Amino acid sequence: MDKKQKLNESLANTMGVVVIVFSIIVSYFIYSQILGDPDNFIDGDPNNQPKEGHYLGTIYKGGKIIVLQISFMIILLTYAIERAFSLYRAKGKKSSKAFADTIKQHLSSDNLEMALDSCTTQKGAVANVVFKGLNSYMSESSLELRPEEKAYQIKRDLEEATHLEVPDLEKNMIIISTIASIATLVGLLGTVTGMIQAFSALAIAGTPDAVGLAGGISQALITTALGISTSAVAIVIYNFYTNIIDNITYAMDETNYAILNHYKQSLKPVEIEPTVPPLANESEEKEGNV
């Protein structure tokens, strides 16, 4: 299990590096070839002002930091798609709540075989945990252990299976949350540096140019607009996936509790018939004779 976990971590790190490098290369191509297309500018010169209505040229004037903003968008899109496929597989065929209700119905009727068949049909993270828990339940029942020891073993197996599944559900979510946090900050950085350049050019010119200053400030604000939009989308995606993960983990906890509760109910305590002390019987007979 350690080797498999290390291999998964290595693949995840490699994928992260590949995604970052790929996104930067694609972003630079978009910035230079699409946004910086000469047709978007007056006289076909990217150093001139963009033509009216050519918003791609306006975005290009935001500066080289636009490359970083586009990279954030590509990385966000890549991991949003990756998480969508992963969580779809983790959810299984039916919803987590419906599957948990099915397992509880099988346990209430004491039909463990049907519960195992449901896990095989359902698949996904919750089904994996329940399948391992039921196998532990059936194997521990045949061992000569005290009921407390059997319950502890079943609980430990359920917790171990849960701990193996949860990291896969939350993988790469930190990247989405990081983009949601820093996209706006990078956009503000681009705005600040753009305004510094605009006012520096105004100071060098020596004469106030309201049109040029307004154009420079509007171009500087482009990075903030891109940063806010990227951050907003990232927050929505993060909260949406977090809600799915919470539903899956809640179904895990619900089924784990149902398995443990079924085992506890299967333990039938030995009933001891109450006996009346002989002294009490003798005293009652004496009182009756009197």
N, C-alpha and C positions, 0 to 999 in steps of 0.2 A: 504493500500500500504506500510506503514511503517513496519507493521508486516511481510509482505512478503519479504521486502527488508532485514530486520534483519535476517529472517530465511535463506535467500540465503547466506548472509554473514557468518552466523554460519556454514552452510554446507560447504562453501568454505574453511573456516579456518580448520574445521575438516578434510576435504579432504587433505589439505596441510600437516597437521601433519601426517596423515596416510601414505601419499605418501613418506614423508621424512623417517619415521621410517621403512617402508617397503623396501625402496631403500637401506638403510644402512644394514638391515638384509640380503637382497639378495646379496649386494656387498661383505659383509664379507664372505658369503658362497662361492661366486665365487672366492674370493681371497684365501681362505684357502683350499677349496676342489678341485677347478679346476686349478687355477694357481699354487697353492702349492702342486699339486699332486706329490708324490715321483717319479713317472715315468718320470717326466720332469727334474730330476737332476741326477748327477753322484752318483753312489752307492745308489740311492734311498733315499738320504738325502737332504732335502730342504736347509740345511746349506751349502751344496757344490755348486759348479758352475752348471748352467743349462747345459744340454746336447746340443751338436751342432744341430741346427735346431729346438730346442724346444723353440719357442718364448714365450710360456705361462710361462715357467720358468723364462725367461729373464724379463718379465713384473713383475713377482712375486718379483724379486730382487729389484724392485723400492721402496719397503718399504710399511709400513702401510698406507702411504698417497694414495696409489693406491686404497684403499677402498673408499676414498672420491672421487677420480676421477671417479670410476665406479658408485658411487651414483649419481654424476652429469649427467652421461650418462642416467641412468635409469629415473631420474626426467625429463630430457629433452625429452626423448622418451614418457613418460607418458603424459606430458602436450602438446606435439606436436600432439599426437593422439586426446587428448581431444579438442584442438582448431580446429583440422581438422573436427571433427564431428559437433562442435558448429557452425563454420563458414559455413559449408555446409548447415545446417538447416537455418541459418540466411540469406544465399544467396537466398533461395527459389528454385523453379523449374527452372525458366529461369534465365539468367544472369541479374544483376541489371540494366545494361544499356538498355537491350531489354525490361525489364519490365517498366522502366521509359519512354521509347519511346511509349510503348503501352498506358500508362496512359495519356500521352500528346495527343495522337491521339484521345482518348475518350473525353478528355476535349475540344479539338478543335471542335469536333462534338457535344458538349454539351450533351453527353450521360453519365451521372453520374452513372446510374444503371449498365451499362457495366463496368465502372471503378471499382465499388464495387465488381462485379462478378470476375473481373480480380484479385483483391486483395485476394478474397477467394480462387481462384485457385492457385495463386502464393505462398502465405504464405511467411514467412521470415520476417526479420526486416523492410525492405523497405515497404513491403505490409502492415505490422501493422501500420506504420506511416501514409501511404496514406489512409488506411481504417479509421483511427481515424480522419484524416483531412477532408475527404469527409463527414463523419457523422457530424462533426462540421459544415461544410459548409452548409449541408442540414438543420440542426436544427437551426442554427443561421439565416438562410434566412427567417424562419417563425416567428422570434421574432420581436417585434416592437422596433427596435434599429436604431440608426443612422448608415449610411454606415461605418463611421470610427470605431464605436464601434464593429460592426460585423466583420470588417477586423481585428481588434485587437484581438477579441476572437478567430477567426480562426487561426491567427498567433500564439497566445499563446498555443492553443491546439496542433498545429504542433510541436512547440518547446518542449512542455512537452513530447509528444510521442517520439521525437528524443532523448531527454535526458534520457529517460527510456531504449532505445534500445542500445545506444552507450556504456554504461558501460559493458553490456553483451558481446559486440563485443571485447572489450579491456581487458576483464577479463583474468588473468593469463599470459598476455603478459609480465608483469614486471618480472615474474619468468624466462621466456626464456631469456630476455635481461640481467638479473642478472647473469645467468649461462654463457652467452657469455662474460661477463666482468671478472668474477672471476675465471673461469676455467683455463685460462692461468696463472693467478697470483698464484693460488694454485700449478700449475705444476712447476712454477719457484721456489716456496718455497720448494717443494720436491727436486728439483735439487740442490739448495743451501745446504740444510741439508745433502743430499747424498754426495756432494763433501766435506763438512766439515768432515763427517765420514771417507771418503776415505783418505783425507790428515792427519787426526788424526791417522788413522791406520798406515800410512806411517811414521809418526813421531815416533810412538811407536816402530815400527820395527827397525828403525835406519838405515836401508840399503835401497837404492832405488830399487823399484820393478816396472819396467815399465809395465810389463804385468798386475800385480795386480792393479796398478793405472789406467791403461786404462780401465780395466774391471769395476772398481768402478765408474769411470766417465761415462762410457757408460750406466751403470745401473741407475745412477743418472739422466741422461738426458731422461730416459723413461717417467718420470712424466711430463716433459715439452712437450714431443711429444703427450702424451695423452691429456694434457690440451689444446694445440693448436688445435688438431683435434676436440675436443669437442666444443671449442669456435667457430671454423670455421663453424661447422654444425649448432650451435645455431644461429649464425649471419644470415646464409642463411635462416633458418626456420623463424626467426623473420622478416626479410625483406619480405619474401614471404607472410606471414600472414598480415603484415602491408599493403602491396599492396592490398590484398583482402578487408581489412577493409576500406581503403581509397576509393575503388570503391563503396562499399556499402554506406558509408557516403555521397559520392558525389551524388549518386542516390537519397538519401534522400533529400539533398538540392535541387536537380534539380526538383523533384516532388513537394516539398513544394513550390518552386517558381512558378511552373506551376499552382498549385491550387490557390495561392493568385492572380496570374496574371489573371486567368480565372474569379475570383470573381470581380476583378476590371473592367474587360471588360464587365461583366454582368450588371454593373451599367450604365444605359443609362441616360446621363444628359438631362435635359429639355432644348429644343432649344427655344430661344427667338428671334422672328423676329425683325429685326432692324426697328425702326420708324424714319421718317424724322421729324425734328422739324418744327412746323407750321410756325415759323418766316422765316425759309429758303424757304418754299413753297411760302409764300406771296411775298417775295422779288423777287423770280424767275418770278412770274406772272407779277409783276410790270415791270420788265425789259422786258418781252415779249411784253407787251402792248406798251411800249415806242418804 
